[in-house]
Amino acid sequence: MTEHASVLRIAVFAVPNDGRDELVRALKDRAEHLRSAEGNFGSQVCDVEDEPGALALVSRWRSRQDLGAGPSDLAGLPDPVRVTSLYSLSD
C-alpha cells in the first residue's frame, strides 16, 4: 500500500481587496471536505510567500485516479489564478 502522496495539487487564488476572510473561510471549508475523500492524504490553505495577496489550496493524493475520482477540489470556489499538479516520479 502506498504510504505517501504521489500527487500534489496546488491551486492559487487572488485575494479580493476586501474579501480575504471570506476566501480563507471558503478554502478552509473546501480543504476540510477534501480530507474525507478516498485517497486524500491531507489538504490545507497556505499564504503564498512570493505573491502577496494570494492564497493556495494544497491537496495531497495517493494517485491520479484518486484525485480524479474524488470530489472536485475546486467546486464552489472562485476561479484560481493557476492550478499546478505535481506527480511523483517514484511511481
SERO-4910 file (N, C-alpha, C, O; in steps of 0.05 Angstrom, whole numbers):
BEGIN
 pado doro    nc1    nc2    nc3   cac1   cac2   cac3    cc1    cc2    cc3    oc1    oc2    oc3
  Met    A     17    -24      0      0      0      0     18     25      0     38     26     14
  Thr    A     10     45    -15     24     70    -16     22     84     10      0     88     21
  Glu    A     44     93     21     44    107     46     50    137     43     52    151     63
  His    A     52    146     19     58    174     14     41    183    -10     32    167    -26
  Ala    A     38    209    -12     23    221    -34     41    220    -59     64    226    -58
  Ser    A     28    212    -81     43    213   -107     33    236   -124     45    241   -145
  Val    A     12    250   -115      2    273   -130     -1    296   -110    -12    293    -89
  Leu    A      9    319   -118      7    344   -103     -7    364   -121      2    369   -143
  Arg    A    -29    375   -111    -45    394   -127    -45    421   -113    -51    422    -89
  Ile    A    -37    442   -127    -36    469   -116    -53    488   -133    -47    491   -157
  Ala    A    -73    500   -120    -89    519   -134    -85    546   -120    -88    549    -96
  Val    A    -77    566   -136    -70    593   -125    -93    612   -132   -102    613   -154
  Phe    A   -102    627   -112   -124    646   -114   -115    674   -108   -100    678    -89
  Ala    A   -124    693   -123   -120    721   -117   -140    729    -95   -164    722    -97
  Val    A   -131    744    -76   -148    752    -54   -161    779    -61   -147    798    -67
  Pro    A   -188    780    -61   -201    805    -66   -193    826    -45   -187    819    -22
  Asn    A   -194    851    -52   -185    873    -33   -199    871     -6   -186    874     14
  Asp    A   -225    866     -6   -239    866     19   -251    838     26   -268    836     43
  Gly    A   -241    817     13   -253    791     16   -234    769     26   -240    746     22
  Arg    A   -212    777     39   -193    756     49   -206    737     68   -204    712     65
  Asp    A   -220    747     88   -233    729    108   -252    710     95   -253    686    102
  Glu    A   -268    720     77   -288    703     63   -274    681     46   -282    658     47
  Leu    A   -253    689     32   -238    669     16   -224    648     33   -225    625     27
  Val    A   -212    657     55   -199    638     73   -219    619     84   -214    595     85
  Arg    A   -242    628     92   -263    610    103   -272    590     81   -275    566     87
  Ala    A   -276    600     56   -285    582     35   -264    561     29   -270    537     25
  Leu    A   -238    569     28   -217    550     23   -213    530     45   -209    506     40
  Lys    A   -215    539     70   -213    520     93   -236    500     93   -233    477     99
  Asp    A   -260    510     86   -283    491     85   -278    470     63   -284    447     67
  Arg    A   -268    479     40   -262    460     18   -241    440     26   -243    416     21
  Ala    A   -220    450     39   -198    433     49   -209    411     68   -201    388     66
  Glu    A   -226    419     86   -238    400    105   -254    379     90   -253    356     97
  His    A   -269    387     70   -285    368     55   -267    348     40   -273    325     39
  Leu    A   -246    358     28   -227    341     13   -214    320     31   -208    298     22
  Arg    A   -209    327     56   -195    309     74   -210    283     78   -198    262     85
  Ser    A   -236    283     74   -251    258     78   -253    242     53   -265    220     53
  Ala    A   -242    251     31   -243    236      5   -224    213      5   -202    214     16
  Glu    A   -232    191     -7   -215    168    -10   -189    176    -25   -190    188    -46
  Gly    A   -166    168    -13   -141    174    -25   -129    201    -20   -107    207    -30
  Asn    A   -143    217     -4   -132    244      3   -115    241     27   -124    231     48
  Phe    A    -90    250     25    -71    248     48    -70    275     63    -53    277     81
  Gly    A    -86    294     56    -87    319     71    -91    342     52    -83    342     28
  Ser    A   -103    363     62   -108    388     47   -105    411     66   -113    409     90
  Gln    A    -95    433     57    -91    456     74    -91    481     57    -88    481     33
  Val    A    -95    504     71    -94    530     59    -69    544     68    -61    543     91
  Cys    A    -55    557     49    -29    569     54    -28    597     42    -41    603     22
  Asp    A    -13    615     55     -5    640     43     17    634     22     32    615     26
  Val    A     18    649      1     38    645    -20     60    666    -15     55    690    -20
  Glu    A     83    657     -6    104    675      3    113    696    -18    116    719    -11
  Asp    A    116    687    -42    127    705    -63    105    719    -79    110    732    -99
  Glu    A     80    716    -69     57    730    -82     39    742    -60     19    730    -53
  Pro    A     47    766    -50     29    778    -30      1    781    -41     -3    788    -64
  Gly    A    -18    775    -24    -46    777    -33    -56    752    -47    -77    753    -60
  Ala    A    -41    730    -44    -50    705    -57    -52    683    -35    -37    683    -16
  Leu    A    -71    665    -39    -74    642    -22    -73    617    -39    -80    618    -63
  Ala    A    -65    594    -27    -64    569    -42    -79    548    -27    -78    546     -2
  Leu    A    -93    531    -42   -105    507    -32    -88    484    -41    -86    479    -65
  Val    A    -75    471    -22    -57    449    -28    -70    423    -19    -79    420      3
  Ser    A    -70    403    -37    -80    377    -30    -61    355    -39    -48    358    -60
  Arg    A    -59    334    -23    -41    312    -29    -58    287    -33    -76    281    -17
  Trp    A    -51    272    -54    -67    249    -62    -50    224    -66    -27    226    -74
  Arg    A    -62    201    -61    -48    176    -65    -42    171    -94    -20    161   -101
  Ser    A    -60    178   -112    -56    173   -141    -72    193   -158    -89    207   -148
  Arg    A    -66    193   -183    -81    209   -203   -110    200   -203   -129    216   -205
  Gln    A   -114    174   -201   -141    163   -201   -158    173   -177   -181    180   -180
  Asp    A   -145    175   -154   -159    185   -130   -166    214   -134   -188    223   -127
  Leu    A   -148    230   -145   -154    258   -150   -177    261   -169   -195    277   -164
  Gly    A   -177    245   -190   -199    246   -210   -225    235   -200   -246    244   -209
  Ala    A   -224    215   -182   -249    202   -173   -262    216   -150   -286    213   -145
  Gly    A   -247    232   -136   -257    246   -112   -274    270   -119   -279    275   -143
  Pro    A   -283    284    -99   -299    308   -104   -281    329   -118   -257    329   -114
  Ser    A   -293    345   -135   -277    365   -148   -264    383   -127   -278    394   -110
  Asp    A   -238    385   -129   -224    401   -108   -229    431   -110   -223    445    -91
  Leu    A   -240    440   -132   -245    469   -135   -274    476   -137   -281    500   -142
  Ala    A   -292    457   -133   -321    463   -135   -329    485   -116   -322    484    -92
  Gly    A   -344    503   -126   -356    524   -109   -337    547   -102   -343    564    -85
  Leu    A   -313    546   -113   -293    567   -107   -290    586   -130   -298    580   -152
  Pro    A   -279    610   -125   -274    628   -147   -253    616   -166   -239    598   -158
  Asp    A   -252    626   -190   -232    616   -209   -204    621   -198   -197    644   -191
  Pro    A   -187    601   -198   -159    605   -188   -143    619   -209   -149    619   -233
  Val    A   -121    632   -200   -102    645   -218    -88    623   -234    -83    626   -258
  Arg    A    -81    601   -221    -69    578   -234    -72    553   -217    -76    555   -193
  Val    A    -71    530   -230    -72    504   -217    -48    488   -227    -44    486   -251
  Thr    A    -33    477   -209    -10    461   -216    -13    433   -203    -19    431   -179
  Ser    A     -9    412   -218     -9    385   -208     19    374   -211     30    375   -233
  Leu    A     30    363   -190     56    351   -190     54    322   -185     40    313   -167
  Tyr    A     67    305   -201     65    276   -200     92    265   -193    113    271   -205
  Ser    A     93    247   -173    117    234   -164    129    217   -186    114    203   -201
  Leu    A    155    217   -190    169    201   -209    175    173   -198    184    155   -212
  Ser    A    170    169   -172    176    143   -160    155    123   -165    159     99   -158
  Asp    A    132    130   -176    111    110   -181    113     99   -209     97     82   -217
***
